[in-house]
């Protein structure tokens, strides 16, 4: 919490990457890459919830294993190169 307000960290993690395919699930120092980001968020005293938004069921499974919430699987139109983080966050139901 910050100033009595809940803080949600939203991690957009696409299943498809042009530069390094499958980068979010590739292991780095023993853990999938996305796990490092999740753990950093969960370790913050200011963050109340870490949410991963993804188009990949595999990333969703990993995210849940590491303590993040994954309220839905993102549709393809929100997993394109042109999809903005704000548009993705607004589909979470947490924002108007």
N, C-alpha and C positions, 0 to 999 in steps of 0.2 A: 504494500500500500504506500501511496504517496499522498500526503495531505488528506488522509481518510478516504481516498479513492482507490478502488481496485485497479490493478495494472495487469493487463493480459499481454504476454509476448506472443506474437503471431509469427510463425516460421513458415514461409512459403517454400515448399520442397517439391519441385517437379520431378517426375519419373524420367523424363526425357531431357537430355542435355546435349547440345550440339558439340560443345568443346570436349567434354569428358563423359561419354555415355555411362549412365548409372552412378554418377559421382556421389549422390547422397547415400547410397548403400555400400559404396566401396569402403573397405576397412582401412583405417588410419590409426596406427599405434594400438591395434587390438579392438577398435570399435568402429561401427559405421560412422561416416563423416557427420551425418545429421545428428547422431547421438551427442557429439561434442557440443553442438549448439543447444540442444535440449538441456543437457546437464548444466551448461552455463546459465541458462534462464532459470532453471529450478534452484540453482545455488544463489541466486540474487535475493537479498532480503527485501527488495522492492517489488518483485514480481509475484503475483498471486496465482497465476495460471500460465502454463506454457501450452499453446495450441499449435499443432501442425496442420497446415492445409496442403493437401497433395492430391494428385490425380492417380497415384500409385498405391495399390493395396499392399504391396511389399513395404513401401516406406511407412504406410499407416501402421502396419504390424510392428515394425521396428520402433516407431515413435511411441506407441503405447507401451512397449516393453521397457522403454527408458523413462516412462512417467508422464509423457505429454498426452493431452487430450486430442482426439481426432474426431470431431463431430460429424464429418461427412467426407466422402470422396469427391474431389472437385471435378466438375464436368470439363470436357475437352476444351471448350471455348474459354475457360478460365485457366488453362494450362499452356496457352500459346505464348509465343515471344511477345505479343502485343498486350497481354493481360497485365494490368498494373497491380501492385501490391494492395492499393486502396480498394480496387474493385474486388479483389480476392477476399480481403478482410470484411468487406460489406456483405458478403454472402454468408458469413459465419453466423449471422443472427445476433451477434453481440453489438452490432452497430446499426444505426438507422440507415 
